[in-house]
Amino acid sequence: MPETQAKIAWTAPTGKLGDLVAGAARRAEVLGGELRAWRDRAEGAGPRPSLRAAMLREAVGVVAEIKRMSPSRGDINPSLDAAAQARLYVTGGAAAISVLTEPEQFGGSSADLAEVAVAVALPILKKDFHVTPVQLYEARALGASAALLIARALEPERLRDMIAAAEGVGLEALVEVRDEIELGVALSAGADLIGVNNRNLETLVIDASTAARIIPMIPSSVVAIAESGISSRAEVERAAAFGADGVLVGSAMSAASDPVRAVAQLAGVSVTRNVRPRDSR
């Protein structure tokens, strides 16, 4: 991936992503008043299993998400009990749990994360619109193994700083990209765990070819997760064929009438990592 791609001019996100980032910045400002306390809690937090390690097995790792609603679908499962849902995902064979904590558009909360961390022993991804280190400290303190960082939402230098802040408290960073330029930025920032989102978060439009195009470009030393628009075993098999180590499944999983069966139907697909380059960084 050419180094020059990481030096492109960055503009603030627009559309729905812009709204979500602005909301996250307001919430982070409140948390920032207790930055030292959150950092101390993060540094003192007990060990959590690695999301990265959970994606480096012989089967494509299913990251099952807890999501009550979304801007694109509206209500999905408004009364969902986060801890109970997470236990069902574990029973079905999930490799990890994603907890969407954004409150205004997704109906989540940090309390959901804390409850899931107590309920299950799997790696937990805190999925939100993280823009400052204090949010990462909160994630680690509440029991997350990893936190989402969206390349489009962060200037390249800030992305690098956020990855370093996460690593500083023992938190993994899942860096989300949607095109070749963002992939270059993520790799240049040192990301070793990358999610490729089929959904453009500014427009909310899904292009199912995005992950299929980008994941084969990701070095095999970097974990690659396909995100959005995945709901069937055939789609997981397709993701495996283009080199995905894992799939993140949100709306389909949270809406399922039988979450155990929903996860089990997607789990157990063998990985195919030899379609990705050994090293291109």
Helices and strands as residue ranges (DSSP letters): G 3-7, H 15-32, H 35-44, H 51-54, E 61-66, E 69-70, E 74-75, H 82-92, E 96-100, H 110-119, E 124-127, H 133-141, E 146-150, G 151-153, H 156-168, E 172-177, H 180-188, E 193-197, H 209-214, G 215-217, E 223-227, H 233-241, E 246-249, H 251-255, H 259-266, G 273-275
